[in-house]
Structure formats: C-alpha cells, structure tokens
Amino acid sequence: MSTPTSDAILARMMALHPKIIDLTLDRVWRLLAALGNPQTDLPPVIHIAGTNGKGSTQAMIRAGLEAAGKRVHAYTSPHLARFHERIRLAGTLISEPDLTALLDECYAANGGDDITYFEITTCAAILAFARTPADYTLLEVGLGGRLDATNVLDTPALTIITPVSMDHEAFLGNTIEAIAGEKAGIIKRRVPCIVGPQDEAGLEVIEARAARLGAPVLAYGQHWHASPERDGMIYQDEVGLLDLPRPVLPGDHQIQNAGMALAALRHLGCDEAACLAAVTQASWPARMQRLRSGPLAEMAAVSGAELWLDGGHNPAAGHALASVLRSLPARPTHMICGMLNTKDARGYLAPLAEVADSLTALSIPGEAATLPASETAKAAQDVGLNASEAENVGAALDEILAHTPHARVLICGSLYLAGAVLRENG
C-alpha cells in the first residue's frame, strides 16, 4: 500500500470542517491536548499580528537572527506554491517525509472531530517546532489574533503588532478599534509588545490592553523611530542610532516593517551586524517581487518588458504598492489583477488607478472564493482604470505586450493569484 502524500492528507483535512474561517480556540485546545500540549515546549516565541507587514517583518527578523548564528523556526500563511513554505524548521523548509508523517499524526489524533484546515495544520506546525531544537520560534497570526489558532501561548518572549487597517471586517469588526482589539488579543501579561505605526484610535485600544496586562509597549514614534534618509534609512531607539541601507524588500513601507524588526532584534540583544542583515538579507516572495526567470518572465523579457508580482490585497496594500510604483523609473504600467470576493476591490484599486495605465482582470484559477473577472474589471472601471478581462495570466500578458512591448507589467491582487503565478512560472 502506498504512503499518502502531504497533499493527499491536506485534502482529507479540508473535509473535517465545512467552513474555511470559524474563529474559536476550543478545537485547537482539544487537539493540542491530544498531542501532549506541544505549545508548552516551544523555543522562545515571537508572536506577530497585524493587518499589513507581518510576513515582511517576520522575514527581516529571521534574517537578523540567523545572521547572529541563531536557529529559527518560522510559521507563516498562506503558502504561495507549496504548503511546505508555511513551516520552516531551524532555518529549513520542512521536508515532504516529515510533513507527511506530521500531518498523518495530527489527523489521527484529531479522531475525525470537527476542526478547520488552518487549525489542524497550525497544530502540526507547533508539534514540529516543539520536537526540533531551535533558539527562536517566529509565529505569524493567520487572521485576527485573539481567536487565531496560533494564540495558544501563555508567555511568548515578545509580541509584535504591525499596522492595523480595514480588512476581514466580516470576522474582525467594521471599525479600526474593533480590529485593533482582535489583533491586541495576542498581548500577554508582562510580555513586551512592539507596536508599529497605527491610527490613533487603534493605538489607544492596543495600549489599553497592554496596560491592563502590565505588558511594556515599545511603540513607533514613542520608543523607536524609522525613516528614509537619502538612499538609506535611519533607525533610532534608546540604545542609539543605526544608519542602514534601505531594505532589500522594495518600497517605503518596508522601512516601517524594518523598524519593527529592528526593534525586536535590539530588544533581544542583537548587535548591529544582525540589524544590517535584517534589512539586506531578507527574502519574501510576492511582495513587489521582480520576476526574472521562468516562462512568463521570459515572455516579458523578449519584448523588453518588466514583470512584477505582488500579493497585497487590501486598501492599505494598494496605497503602499502605488507608492512603490511611483518610485520606479517612468514606464507604461499595466496590471493583471485577480482578487478574492471577500476583499474591498475598489478600495484596493483606487490608489493604483493613479499610477497604472490599464488593468486586465482574471478569475483566480482553482479558487472557489475568487471574485469573477467581470466584477474585478467593473471595480477597476469604477475607480477610473481602463479595464478588460482575460482567461489566464499568459493570455493577459500576451495582449499587453502586443500593444506595449516595453511595459511594466504588475500581477497583483491576491496571494492566491501570486501562488498560481509562481507555480506556472516554475
């Protein structure tokens, strides 16, 4: 009898609970107890919540810690091309045999009970981290914070709340205060919390919870500062000033993300060399990533075009992406966009309408929750973009290059679309 693959077990897990998102911790606590409560045996945890910048901040912290010689676990979601990307054990993506055995064990321990895909796979990651020696565990929240499956730790070493903005309103609330309250649910008693740039209303909510729990707050603009400076960036806190290159991840918004990472590294006692590595060695795919190889990239290169990929999907991400595009040398810019039907398409596209010449809308392949291409095109037209539709990325790229061979082409709107592109592009 052949051994099932991780993909086969993951498919089985999808059937355990019909709802994709159902926020509660009860099912997670039950399964963790069946697994022997591995959450109590993790290497020191840095727990990261927020609306935007979680993944980039995590990537920079990991780069800094690894440059300091530390072994680092990392958990992130969603994955782009393969599920294995979600679980990094002591610096290395989990192997297929290890992942298969781990998922099989968790599936058996769950005993067929009701549990979501994200919950059971998060338990699998926690089990893997508990069994593998490391110096730190970087744990990224999936959705919200208070009721997220990762929020099962009594005493992390550090918590981080990246900028909070409107997203997932159906699950987290329809005000900044409500959403910030959900994110602030990761703050723990007397555990320091690094807080990135926030709206005043959101910051008040975060600071109030921290005060109730006696958790020291290290907030942007109060306890640390990060800003662009000519061709570099400046970071300053009570330890002193760092004059650093701009983050290798493009965009001014990455300076804020770098600031949060640097605040974390300094709090953990890392030196200037680790801080330099954080901004110069971090890698995070589908965050304004220039595609230079693979079939799609080669199609663009033959015409003298640039091909970029970004997975941002909410209004704040749209503003950040528009800022990055303005900073690049002038070039006709055409978007290929697919979004989920849970996102604010007009809010995301409005700032991009000021910097792009056209948008070609797609339905995201293989995604039941995709926004139909026709609706994405309508949202684009509503904010003033010239919009059309295409069957797939290749057809959209062909059409753009036929009319504008030297274009800058940006594929954007969803991490799920970004993942499909990375798989197709090899």
C-alpha positions in Angstrom: 0.0 0.0 0.0 1.5 3.3 -1.0 2.2 6.0 1.6 -0.1 9.0 1.2 1.5 12.3 0.2 1.2 15.5 2.2 -1.2 16.8 -0.5 -3.5 13.8 0.0 -3.6 14.3 3.8 -4.2 18.0 3.4 -7.1 17.3 1.1 -8.6 15.0 3.8 -8.1 17.7 6.4 -10.2 20.2 4.2 -13.2 17.9 4.7 -13.1 18.0 8.5 -14.9 21.3 8.8 -17.1 22.9 6.1 -16.3 26.5 7.0 -13.0 27.9 5.9 -13.0 30.5 8.7 -14.6 29.9 12.1 -12.8 31.7 14.8 -12.6 29.9 18.2 -9.8 28.2 20.1 -11.8 25.3 21.5 -11.0 22.9 18.7 -7.3 23.9 18.9 -7.0 23.3 22.6 -8.6 19.9 22.2 -6.2 18.7 19.5 -3.2 20.2 21.3 -4.1 18.3 24.4 -4.4 15.1 22.4 -0.9 15.7 21.0 0.6 16.2 24.5 0.4 20.1 24.6 3.4 20.8 22.4 2.8 24.5 22.7 4.4 24.4 26.2 7.7 23.1 24.7 8.4 25.7 22.0 11.6 27.6 21.8 11.1 31.3 22.8 8.3 32.6 20.6 8.0 36.0 18.8 4.2 36.3 18.0 3.3 38.6 15.2 -0.2 40.0 14.4 -1.4 42.9 12.3 -3.1 43.7 9.0 -0.1 44.5 6.8 3.6 43.7 7.0 3.5 40.6 9.2 5.3 38.4 6.7 7.9 41.0 5.7 8.6 41.9 9.3 9.0 38.2 10.2 11.4 37.7 7.2 13.6 40.5 8.4 13.7 39.3 12.0 14.6 35.8 10.8 17.4 37.2 8.6 18.8 39.1 11.5 18.6 36.2 14.0 20.1 33.8 11.5 23.0 36.2 10.8 23.6 36.2 14.6 24.0 32.4 14.4 20.6 31.5 15.8 18.5 28.6 14.7 15.0 29.9 13.9 11.6 28.2 13.4 9.1 30.2 11.3 5.4 29.8 10.6 3.5 31.8 8.1 0.4 31.6 5.9 -0.9 31.3 3.4 1.7 29.5 1.3 2.3 30.5 -2.3 3.4 27.5 -4.3 3.6 24.6 -1.8 2.3 24.1 1.7 5.8 23.3 2.9 6.5 27.1 2.8 4.4 27.5 5.9 6.7 25.6 8.2 10.4 26.4 8.4 12.3 24.2 10.9 15.6 25.7 12.3 16.1 27.5 9.0 15.0 24.9 6.5 11.6 24.3 4.9 10.0 21.1 6.3 10.7 18.0 4.1 8.0 16.1 2.4 8.5 12.9 4.5 8.5 14.9 7.8 5.4 16.9 6.7 3.5 13.8 5.6 4.3 12.0 8.9 3.3 15.0 11.0 0.0 15.6 9.2 -0.9 12.0 9.4 -0.2 12.0 13.2 -2.3 15.1 13.7 -5.1 13.7 11.5 -5.2 10.5 13.6 -5.0 12.4 16.9 -8.0 14.5 15.9 -10.1 11.4 15.5 -12.3 12.8 12.8 -13.6 15.6 15.0 -14.7 18.9 13.7 -11.7 21.2 13.1 -10.7 23.7 10.4 -7.8 23.2 7.9 -5.9 26.2 9.4 -6.4 24.9 13.0 -5.2 21.4 12.4 -2.2 22.5 10.2 -1.2 25.1 12.8 -1.2 22.3 15.5 1.0 20.3 13.1 3.4 23.2 12.9 3.5 23.7 16.7 4.2 20.0 17.1 7.1 20.1 14.6 8.6 23.2 16.3 8.4 21.5 19.8 10.3 18.5 18.5 13.1 20.3 16.7 15.7 22.2 18.7 16.0 25.9 17.9 16.7 29.2 19.5 13.5 31.1 18.5 10.1 30.5 17.0 8.6 33.1 14.8 4.8 32.6 14.8 2.7 34.7 12.4 -1.0 35.0 13.1 -3.3 33.8 10.3 -6.4 36.1 11.0 -7.1 38.5 13.8 -5.2 37.4 16.9 -7.5 36.9 19.9 -9.1 33.8 18.5 -6.4 32.8 16.0 -5.2 29.2 16.1 -1.7 30.5 16.9 -2.8 32.3 20.1 -2.2 29.4 22.5 0.9 30.6 24.3 0.9 31.9 27.9 4.3 33.6 27.8 5.9 34.3 24.4 9.2 36.1 24.5 7.8 39.0 22.6 4.7 40.1 20.7 4.6 42.4 17.7 1.5 44.2 16.2 2.2 45.6 12.7 0.0 48.4 11.2 -3.8 47.7 11.6 -6.2 48.7 8.9 -9.5 47.6 7.5 -9.6 44.0 6.3 -11.6 40.9 7.1 -14.4 43.1 8.5 -16.9 40.2 8.4 -14.8 38.4 11.1 -12.9 41.1 13.0 -15.4 44.0 13.0 -16.0 47.1 10.9 -14.0 49.7 12.8 -10.3 50.2 13.4 -11.0 50.0 17.1 -12.7 46.6 16.8 -10.0 45.2 14.5 -7.2 46.5 16.7 -8.9 44.9 19.7 -8.7 41.5 17.9 -5.1 42.0 17.0 -4.2 43.1 20.5 -5.5 39.7 21.7 -2.0 38.3 21.3 -0.7 40.6 24.1 0.2 38.6 27.2 0.7 39.6 30.8 4.1 41.3 31.3 5.3 40.3 27.9 6.8 43.3 25.9 4.9 44.3 22.8 6.4 46.1 19.8 3.8 48.2 18.1 4.2 49.5 14.5 2.7 52.7 13.1 -1.0 52.9 13.9 -4.1 55.1 13.6 -4.6 56.9 16.9 -7.9 55.0 17.6 -6.2 51.7 17.1 -3.2 52.6 19.1 -5.4 53.6 22.1 -7.0 50.1 22.0 -3.7 48.3 21.9 -2.1 50.4 24.6 -5.2 50.0 26.9 -5.0 46.2 26.7 -1.2 46.3 27.3 -1.8 48.5 30.3 -4.3 46.1 31.8 -1.9 43.2 31.4 1.2 45.1 32.6 2.8 44.5 29.2 5.6 47.0 28.3 4.9 48.7 25.0 7.6 49.7 22.5 5.7 51.9 20.1 6.7 53.6 16.9 7.1 57.3 17.3 7.5 57.0 21.1 10.1 54.4 21.8 11.6 53.9 18.4 11.7 55.7 15.1 12.5 54.5 11.5 12.6 56.8 8.5 14.1 57.1 5.0 17.4 59.0 4.7 18.7 59.8 1.2 19.5 56.3 -0.2 19.2 54.6 3.2 17.2 54.6 6.4 17.7 55.7 9.9 16.6 53.7 12.9 16.7 55.1 16.5 15.7 53.9 19.9 17.0 54.3 23.4 20.1 52.2 22.6 21.2 54.6 19.9 21.0 55.3 16.2 21.6 53.0 13.2 22.4 54.3 9.8 21.5 51.5 7.4 20.8 50.8 3.7 17.2 50.7 2.6 15.6 47.3 3.0 16.2 44.9 0.1 12.4 44.5 0.0 11.3 47.4 -2.1 9.0 50.3 -1.0 9.0 53.0 1.7 6.5 50.9 3.7 9.3 48.3 4.1 11.2 50.9 6.2 8.4 50.7 8.8 8.5 46.9 8.6 12.2 47.1 9.1 11.7 49.3 12.1 9.6 46.7 13.8 12.1 44.0 13.0 15.0 46.2 14.3 13.1 47.0 17.5 12.6 43.3 18.0 16.2 42.4 17.3 17.5 45.2 19.6 15.2 44.0 22.4 16.6 40.5 22.0 20.1 41.9 22.4 21.3 41.5 18.8 24.2 43.6 17.5 24.5 46.0 14.6 25.6 43.2 12.2 22.4 41.4 12.8 20.4 44.6 12.2 22.3 45.1 9.0 21.5 41.6 7.9 17.8 42.1 8.6 17.5 44.8 6.0 20.0 43.4 3.4 19.4 39.7 3.5 15.7 39.2 4.0 13.7 37.4 1.3 9.9 37.4 1.0 8.4 36.3 -2.3 5.4 38.1 -3.9 6.0 41.4 -2.2 6.8 43.6 -5.2 9.0 40.8 -6.5 10.7 41.2 -9.9 10.3 38.0 -11.9 13.5 37.5 -13.9 13.3 33.8 -14.9 10.7 31.3 -15.9 8.3 31.1 -18.9 6.3 34.2 -18.0 9.3 36.3 -17.2 11.0 35.2 -20.5 7.8 36.3 -22.4 8.2 39.7 -20.9 12.0 39.9 -21.4 11.8 39.1 -25.1 9.6 42.2 -25.6 11.8 44.3 -23.3 9.2 44.4 -20.6 9.4 44.1 -16.8 7.3 41.6 -14.9 6.5 42.2 -11.2 4.4 40.2 -8.7 2.7 41.4 -5.5 0.2 39.6 -3.3 -1.1 42.7 -1.4 -4.9 42.7 -1.4 -6.4 45.5 0.8 -6.7 49.3 0.6 -3.5 49.9 2.7 -1.6 47.5 0.4 -2.9 49.3 -2.6 -1.6 52.6 -1.3 1.8 51.0 -0.5 2.0 49.4 -3.9 1.1 52.7 -5.6 3.9 54.4 -3.7 6.4 51.8 -4.9 5.3 52.2 -8.5 5.8 56.0 -8.2 9.3 55.5 -7.0 10.3 53.4 -10.1 11.6 55.0 -13.3 8.7 56.1 -15.5 7.4 53.4 -17.8 3.9 52.4 -19.0 2.4 50.3 -16.3 -0.3 47.7 -16.9 -1.8 45.5 -14.2 -3.0 41.9 -14.3 -5.3 41.5 -11.3 -7.3 38.8 -9.6 -8.9 39.1 -6.2 -11.0 37.2 -3.7 -14.6 38.0 -3.2 -14.0 38.9 0.5 -11.8 41.9 -0.4 -12.6 45.5 -1.0 -11.6 45.6 -4.7 -12.4 49.3 -5.2 -10.5 50.3 -2.0 -7.5 48.4 -3.2 -7.6 49.6 -6.8 -8.4 53.3 -6.1 -4.8 54.4 -5.3 -3.4 52.2 -8.2 -5.7 54.0 -10.7 -3.4 57.0 -10.3 -0.3 55.1 -11.4 -1.4 52.4 -13.8 -2.5 52.7 -17.5 -4.8 49.7 -17.6 -6.0 46.6 -15.7 -6.7 43.1 -17.1 -8.9 41.2 -14.8 -8.8 37.5 -14.1 -10.6 34.9 -12.0 -8.1 33.3 -9.7 -7.6 29.7 -11.0 -8.8 27.0 -8.7 -10.2 29.4 -6.0 -13.8 29.0 -5.1 -13.8 32.4 -3.4 -12.4 34.2 -6.4 -14.0 37.5 -7.4 -15.2 36.9 -11.0 -13.1 38.7 -13.6 -16.1 40.7 -14.7 -16.5 42.1 -11.2 -12.8 43.0 -10.8 -13.0 44.8 -14.2 -16.1 46.6 -13.0 -14.4 47.7 -9.8 -11.4 48.9 -11.8 -13.7 50.9 -14.2 -15.5 52.4 -11.2 -12.2 54.0 -9.9 -11.2 55.2 -13.4 -9.0 52.4 -14.8 -9.2 51.2 -18.3 -10.2 47.5 -17.8 -10.6 44.3 -19.8 -10.8 40.6 -19.0 -8.6 37.6 -19.9 -8.8 33.8 -19.3 -5.4 33.5 -17.7 -2.2 35.3 -16.9 -0.5 34.1 -20.2 -3.3 35.5 -22.3 -3.3 38.8 -20.4 0.4 39.1 -20.7 0.3 38.4 -24.5 -2.3 41.1 -25.0 -0.4 43.7 -23.1 2.9 43.0 -24.8 1.2 43.1 -28.2 0.3 46.7 -27.6 3.0 47.9 -25.3 6.1 45.8 -25.7 8.2 47.7 -23.2 5.6 47.8 -20.5 6.0 47.4 -16.8 3.5 44.6 -16.0 2.4 44.0 -12.5 0.5 40.9 -11.5 -1.4 41.7 -8.3 -4.5 41.5 -6.1 -4.1 38.2 -4.1 -1.5 35.9 -2.6 -3.5 33.1 -4.1 -3.0 34.5 -7.6 0.6 35.1 -6.8 1.0 31.4 -5.8 -0.6 30.3 -9.0 1.8 32.5 -11.0 4.8 31.2 -9.1 3.7 27.6 -9.8 3.1 28.4 -13.5 6.4 30.3 -13.9 8.4 27.4 -12.4 
